[in-house]
Amino acid sequence: MGNHHYEKWVFKTPLGLILVLGGVFLMYYSITHFGKIRWVIYGLSSAAAITLGVYLLTTAAVHKIKSDMIKKQKLKQQSG
């Protein structure tokens, strides 16, 4: 039986980082290259990307902790 929390952690961490960095880049790009109306549209989409990325990173951290706890518990059972 595999550790599903580890698999979720490995998937969500890079995806969250990509979304946060992409959102920051999109926000910087929209501020420097667009006018007021287009800036609002791109600014809102970049804020959504950053928020989703932070959410994925926090859930990935929870899965990492759960994965480590499962590994620690398995090691304890094998030694004892």
N, CA, C and O of each residue as an XYZ file, in Angstrom:
320
protein
N       0.840     -1.176      0.000
C       0.000      0.000      0.000
C       0.888      1.242      0.000
O       1.709      1.433      0.897
N       0.713      2.075     -1.008
C       1.530      3.272     -1.144
C       1.075      4.390     -0.221
O      -0.027      4.359      0.326
N       1.928      5.355     -0.064
C       1.630      6.512      0.779
C       1.017      7.597     -0.110
O       1.727      8.300     -0.828
N      -0.308      7.722     -0.049
C      -1.007      8.680     -0.918
C      -0.697     10.125     -0.552
O      -0.750     11.012     -1.405
N      -0.379     10.359      0.702
C      -0.054     11.722      1.104
C       1.253     12.185      0.462
O       1.394     13.355      0.106
N       2.196     11.277      0.317
C       3.454     11.622     -0.346
C       3.200     11.977     -1.809
O       3.766     12.942     -2.323
N       2.350     11.198     -2.478
C       2.035     11.456     -3.884
C       1.341     12.810     -4.051
O       1.626     13.542     -4.999
N       0.444     13.136     -3.143
C      -0.243     14.430     -3.219
C       0.731     15.572     -2.965
O       0.654     16.618     -3.608
N       1.648     15.366     -2.023
C       2.644     16.393     -1.720
C       3.540     16.653     -2.925
O       3.819     17.803     -3.262
N       3.988     15.582     -3.569
C       4.879     15.716     -4.728
C       4.171     16.411     -5.890
O       4.814     17.126     -6.659
N       2.872     16.216     -6.030
C       2.130     16.840     -7.122
C       1.775     18.300     -6.824
O       1.907     19.162     -7.694
N       1.328     18.575     -5.602
C       0.816     19.907     -5.283
C       1.910     20.951     -5.068
O       1.697     22.130     -5.353
N       3.069     20.542     -4.573
C       4.119     21.523     -4.289
C       4.617     22.224     -5.552
O       4.619     23.454     -5.586
N       5.042     21.497     -6.598
C       5.498     22.222     -7.799
C       4.379     23.013     -8.477
O       4.610     24.106     -8.996
N       3.170     22.456     -8.471
C       2.047     23.166     -9.083
C       1.759     24.472     -8.346
O       1.493     25.496     -8.976
N       1.809     24.438     -7.018
C       1.600     25.657     -6.232
C       2.683     26.684     -6.475
O       2.398     27.875     -6.597
N       3.932     26.231     -6.548
C       5.034     27.156     -6.823
C       4.905     27.789     -8.203
O       5.147     28.985     -8.368
N       4.528     26.993     -9.182
C       4.353     27.519    -10.543
C       3.242     28.562    -10.570
O       3.387     29.606    -11.206
N       2.130     28.284     -9.883
C       1.025     29.245     -9.866
C       1.397     30.539     -9.155
O       1.056     31.624     -9.627
N       2.093     30.439     -8.025
C       2.478     31.661     -7.303
C       3.457     32.478     -8.142
O       3.274     33.684     -8.309
N       4.479     31.837     -8.663
C       5.465     32.570     -9.469
C       4.852     33.109    -10.756
O       5.165     34.225    -11.169
N       3.986     32.331    -11.391
C       3.303     32.801    -12.589
C       2.386     33.978    -12.294
O       2.307     34.919    -13.084
N       1.688     33.929    -11.155
C       0.814     35.036    -10.765
C       1.598     36.309    -10.491
O       1.174     37.399    -10.874
N       2.742     36.172     -9.825
C       3.586     37.338     -9.554
C       4.124     37.913    -10.864
O       4.135     39.129    -11.053
N       4.567     37.043    -11.761
C       5.054     37.519    -13.054
C       3.943     38.218    -13.839
O       4.166     39.280    -14.420
N       2.747     37.624    -13.857
C       1.629     38.222    -14.585
C       1.241     39.575    -13.986
O       0.889     40.502    -14.715
N       1.304     39.685    -12.667
C       0.987     40.964    -12.035
C       2.022     42.029    -12.415
O       1.668     43.154    -12.765
N       3.293     41.662    -12.341
C       4.350     42.608    -12.725
C       4.206     43.009    -14.192
O       4.318     44.187    -14.530
N       3.959     42.035    -15.056
C       3.816     42.303    -16.488
C       2.617     43.207    -16.756
O       2.701     44.126    -17.571
N       1.511     42.950    -16.079
C       0.310     43.756    -16.334
C       0.475     45.181    -15.817
O      -0.063     46.114    -16.414
N       1.199     45.366    -14.730
C       1.414     46.715    -14.203
C       2.299     47.527    -15.130
O       2.056     48.716    -15.335
N       3.318     46.901    -15.693
C       4.292     47.635    -16.494
C       3.892     47.806    -17.955
O       4.429     48.693    -18.619
N       2.974     46.996    -18.488
C       2.713     47.039    -19.921
C       1.296     47.424    -20.334
O       1.063     47.682    -21.515
N       0.359     47.470    -19.423
C      -1.022     47.709    -19.825
C      -1.587     48.973    -19.203
O      -1.050     49.516    -18.237
N      -2.704     49.428    -19.798
C      -3.416     50.586    -19.262
C      -4.291     50.183    -18.087
O      -4.193     49.068    -17.575
N      -5.157     51.116    -17.664
C      -5.928     50.882    -16.443
C      -6.939     49.745    -16.572
O      -7.011     48.901    -15.679
N      -7.702     49.695    -17.623
C      -8.756     48.677    -17.738
C      -8.145     47.286    -17.914
O      -8.559     46.347    -17.235
N      -7.186     47.141    -18.796
C      -6.568     45.828    -18.994
C      -5.768     45.412    -17.771
O      -5.643     44.218    -17.498
N      -5.227     46.366    -17.031
C      -4.472     46.037    -15.825
C      -5.372     45.383    -14.789
O      -4.952     44.453    -14.100
N      -6.611     45.862    -14.672
C      -7.540     45.311    -13.691
C      -7.840     43.850    -14.011
O      -7.853     43.010    -13.112
N      -8.076     43.548    -15.262
C      -8.388     42.171    -15.663
C      -7.208     41.250    -15.382
O      -7.372     40.187    -14.784
N      -6.033     41.656    -15.808
C      -4.854     40.826    -15.571
C      -4.476     40.803    -14.090
O      -3.968     39.795    -13.601
N      -4.710     41.869    -13.394
C      -4.425     41.914    -11.956
C      -5.312     40.956    -11.173
O      -4.844     40.267    -10.267
N      -6.597     40.914    -11.527
C      -7.503     39.982    -10.855
C      -7.153     38.534    -11.171
O      -7.216     37.676    -10.291
N      -6.787     38.256    -12.411
C      -6.416     36.877    -12.753
C      -5.108     36.477    -12.073
O      -4.950     35.324    -11.671
N      -4.180     37.403    -11.941
C      -2.937     37.074    -11.245
C      -3.179     36.903     -9.750
O      -2.542     36.059     -9.119
N      -4.076     37.677     -9.177
C      -4.411     37.502     -7.760
C      -5.061     36.143     -7.525
O      -4.800     35.494     -6.511
N      -5.907     35.710     -8.459
C      -6.521     34.388     -8.346
C      -5.459     33.282     -8.446
O      -5.517     32.296     -7.711
N      -4.504     33.448     -9.344
C      -3.437     32.452     -9.483
C      -2.578     32.383     -8.230
O      -2.204     31.296     -7.790
N      -2.266     33.532     -7.659
C      -1.452     33.556     -6.438
C      -2.221     32.907     -5.282
O      -1.649     32.131     -4.517
N      -3.502     33.219     -5.154
C      -4.310     32.648     -4.088
C      -4.413     31.135     -4.224
O      -4.264     30.414     -3.238
N      -4.665     30.654     -5.422
C      -4.740     29.210     -5.650
C      -3.393     28.544     -5.385
O      -3.341     27.446     -4.831
N      -2.317     29.197     -5.774
C      -0.988     28.651     -5.521
C      -0.666     28.557     -4.047
O      -0.090     27.563     -3.605
N      -1.024     29.569     -3.278
C      -0.799     29.541     -1.830
C      -1.655     28.440     -1.193
O      -1.197     27.743     -0.287
N      -2.881     28.287     -1.662
C      -3.741     27.222     -1.150
C      -3.117     25.853     -1.419
O      -3.088     25.001     -0.531
N      -2.623     25.639     -2.626
C      -1.998     24.358     -2.952
C      -0.741     24.117     -2.123
O      -0.480     22.987     -1.712
N       0.033     25.157     -1.877
C       1.240     25.006     -1.067
C       0.895     24.665      0.382
O       1.589     23.858      1.001
N      -0.149     25.256      0.927
C      -0.506     24.940      2.307
C      -1.071     23.528      2.430
O      -0.772     22.830      3.398
N      -1.881     23.099      1.467
C      -2.373     21.722      1.520
C      -1.240     20.734      1.275
O      -1.249     19.634      1.828
N      -0.277     21.108      0.461
C       0.887     20.244      0.245
C       1.694     20.105      1.533
O       2.225     19.031      1.818
N       1.789     21.170      2.301
C       2.506     21.097      3.581
C       1.788     20.149      4.546
O       2.439     19.405      5.280
N       0.472     20.170      4.548
C      -0.296     19.250      5.400
C      -0.044     17.812      4.968
O       0.155     16.937      5.811
N      -0.050     17.561      3.668
C       0.204     16.209      3.174
C       1.635     15.764      3.468
O       1.871     14.582      3.718
N       2.574     16.676      3.443
C       3.960     16.340      3.777
C       4.067     15.914      5.238
O       4.742     14.933      5.551
N       3.412     16.639      6.122
C       3.435     16.291      7.540
C       2.785     14.929      7.770
O       3.303     14.109      8.529
N       1.644     14.688      7.112
C       0.975     13.396      7.252
C       1.843     12.265      6.710
O       1.908     11.188      7.301
N       2.505     12.512      5.591
C       3.400     11.512      5.006
C       4.549     11.192      5.952
O       4.896     10.025      6.135
N       5.134     12.210      6.547
C       6.226     11.985      7.498
C       5.753     11.235      8.732
O       6.478     10.394      9.262
N       4.550     11.528      9.192
C       4.016     10.819     10.353
C       3.782      9.348     10.041
O       4.040      8.487     10.882
N       3.297      9.054      8.839
C       3.076      7.661      8.441
C       4.406      6.925      8.355
O       4.510      5.789      8.817
N       5.417      7.550      7.775
C       6.745      6.922      7.684
C       7.325      6.658      9.070
O       7.886      5.592      9.324
N       7.186      7.627      9.955
C       7.698      7.478     11.315
C       6.975      6.351     12.042
O       7.592      5.579     12.776
N       5.663      6.261     11.835
C       4.883      5.215     12.472
C       5.279      3.835     11.950
O       5.363      2.884     12.727
N       5.522      3.713     10.644
C       5.957      2.437     10.060
C       7.319      2.023     10.603
O       7.536      0.851     10.911
N       8.234      2.976     10.721
C       9.561      2.669     11.268
C       9.452      2.211     12.725
O      10.171      1.309     13.156
N       8.564      2.829     13.462
C       8.379      2.473     14.874
C       7.809      1.049     14.992
O       8.205      0.289     15.876
N       6.888      0.699     14.104
C       6.297     -0.629     14.124
C       7.306     -1.695     13.720
O       7.293     -2.795     14.271
N       8.181     -1.387     12.766
C       9.166     -2.354     12.318
C      10.238     -2.600     13.369
O      10.725     -3.723     13.501
N      10.608     -1.581     14.111
C      11.665     -1.734     15.109
C      11.139     -2.331     16.413
O      11.910     -2.915     17.175
N       9.864     -2.198     16.676
C       9.346     -2.622     17.962
C       8.506     -3.817     17.956
O       8.028     -4.241     19.009
